[in-house]
Amino acid sequence: MKLFRGSSGGTQTETPQSAQKLTRRSSGLGELSRLWDSETPLCVLDLGSTSPANIRFFTERSHRIYSEDLLVASTDPALVSKDEEGKVVLDSRKFLADNLQYPAAHFDVVLCWNLPDYLDESLVRPVMGRLWSVLKPQGMLLAFFHTKDAGPDSPCFRFHIVGKDMLEMQRIVMKREARRGPTGAVHTAITEGFRLQRVFNNRHIETLFRDFASIKFFLARDNVREVLVVR
């Protein structure tokens, strides 16, 4: 597994109106789309900042959607601790005590997007374990992974569903805590978004989802592997 170092150091995310929006076709989303016409209301977990497009997409089809921005939650300074070797890590127990607090087998679908690639290393496995537990049996999880050609500066995107197998991608930038300048004006520092932490190969992805019943890979043209797993 190829690792990158560095962090964004921000506290909030924004997708400004001026940010360039790109579109991409998603084979994994296309596979999931057969579920959207279900007469039984589905419960969907969207792991990203609130997306009006995604809320509209699912509520129009009488499904329930929950959003939770785990990347922003992972920047909480209160999570920082040290392991037995004195290395700085994030406290996964505290993180899970504050996030992903849902009953077992609550969701039919989890839209994980590119979370594993950008989440701090110490949180990845605990979060995947929690997602397994909140998925219903036969529930499905969609995740995106960069290929080995990706570099540490690969941008982090927020994904908005705009069609059966189409996504709109909006680059995430970080907004630091606002500060008041000498004139009394409030200033907010805008920095680049989350930094890519690692690149998983297929074997590492299979290990990450080893508790799931099945896994299916889709290789996209933009150096991204889509992975669809079944609980």
Buried (B, 14 or more C-beta within 10 A) or exposed (E): EBEBEEEBEBEBBBBEEEBEBEEBBBBBBBBBBEBBEEEEEBBBBBBBBEBEBBBEBBEEBEBEBBBBBBBBBBBBEEBEBEEEEEEEBBBBEEBBEEBBEBEEEBBBBBBBBBBBBBBBEBBBEBBBEBBBBBBBEEBBBBBBBBBEEBEBEBBBBBBBBBBEBBBBBBBBBBBBEEEEEEEEEEEEEEEBBBBBBBBBBEEBBBEBBEEBEEBEBBEBEEBBBBBBBBB
